């Protein structure tokens, strides 16, 4: 009896160990990607990843954690300083905002960074990329970013790419080293001050992002205007649509959620194939709105020559929601911040966006 019980226990332990080993063999969800260099993988990059709650300017349907759970591995954040605030305490002063913090404010950036850090600690076989955008051309200091990352507890997992090196390690090498968070910024990067804060346009170029219809997507270099080594650089393929609403002399860009099922399907794959032909390699980052619409993750898997599990329902689509994208309920630190002074503006934005979403 004792021998049988012990044997049962051993069998159970061996099976559990085998499952664990199998899970650890996967990198960013696929075993086949472990041996692939970071720069040769196509990754979904969610545009304004932090903007997901009830707001016409929101670009996503679900929280950052849910995006990561679903397979997103690239996050686009916008660093903005709220009006009448100086950067005396960057860990708390710099917010995640859509152009202006009076339109959409997701609170201090360090809170969302902490969310990313917690997710990475619970998912040790994944590499995540954060790309910082500075929409008001406000170049924060490298020390400001360092303060935010330190407050969020991320300094032990940030990855540093040698200056001028366009060859990246494999996902497995990054995972084994423990350095699994890659950070780019379009302004304010200086590796001599903060080695892991990579100046985006030293490593990456972007296709045009100001697209208003399905025929406007192009495979040309938009930023920077004159990249130093375009043949070796990675690139962001921007594939999202904006409508523009003028509010008090300020142009407010409104995501076109009503077209996302089309934009994120054959249209996305077609541009990826066209850019592959134009640049001689697959897009490194496919930047999209409402990633849970269309077939974004399936298309990324196809580009990476791996098999996507079509039987898996996105967590974002399982969640009941009152948020902008209709896919997530808010909780705790994920809530967006609105001031009473912006109520009338939001009403006007909502009316205008309703027309744009229906287009």
C-alpha positions, 0 to 999 in steps of 0.5 A: 500500500505504501509503495503504491502511494509513493509511486502515485505521488512520484508519477504525479510529480514527474508529470507536473515537472514535465508540464513545467519544463514544457512551459519553460521551453516556450519563449513569448508563448512559442517554443520555436521563438526561443532560438530566434534573435529579438530583432527578427521577431514580429511583435504586436505593439499596442498603440497607447496601451494605457488608454482603455477605460471609458473615454472616446480617446481610448485606443484599447479595450482592456488593461495592460495586464490583460493585453499581456495575458492575451499575447501582446508583447509590445506596449506604446506609452505616452509620457506627458506632464500635466499642465501647471506641473513641473518635474520635481518628482518624476516618479509621480509627476509624469503621467500617461496621457493621450496628447493632453492630460485633460482629454485622457489621463491614466495617472502616474506612469510608474503605476502602469510600469509596476503593473508590467513589472508584476506581470513579468515576475509572474511570467519568467519566460517572456520578453516585453518591449516598452516604447515611449512617445512624447507627443508634446515634444517634451524631452524628459531627462534620462534621469526622469525615466530612471526615477519612474523605473526605479519606483516601479521596481524594474531596474533589475530586469531592464535590458541594455543593448550595446550602442551601435549594435544592430544584432540582438540576442535570442529570446532565450538568451535574454530570458536566461540573463533575467534582462527581459524588459526592452525600453525605447524612447523617441526623445530623451534617450542617452545611453551614456547616462542611462544605458538601458534607455535606448534612443528609438531612432538609433535602432528603429524607424517607423512608417507613417502613423497619421492614417485616416483611411485604409488606403493611406497605409504606406511602407515608407520611412517616416521617422526619423527622416534620415535614419543612419542605417535603415538596412540594419534597423528594426522598424515599426509598422504603424497600422491604426486609423485616426479621425480628427476632431477640432475642439477649441482650436486643439486637434483631438485624434479619435481612434476609429474603433468602428473599423478595427475589425477590418483594419486589424485583419486582411489590411494588416497582413497586406501591409505587413507583406508589402513592407516585407517586400519593401524593406527586405524583412518582416516588420518588427513591431505591428502597432495597432489599436484595439488589438482584440479586434480582427486577427492581430495575434494570428497575423503576428504568428503567421509572420513568425512561422509559428502556429497560433492556437485558434481555440484560445479565446482572448481574455479581453473578449471574455471580460464584461466591460463598460470601457471604451473598447467594450472588452474590460471592466476596470479595477483598482489602479487601472482606472483613468482619471477625469477632472470635473472641468473637462466634462463639457469637453468630453461630451463634445468629443463623445458626440464627434467620436460617435460619428467617426466610429460609425464611419 
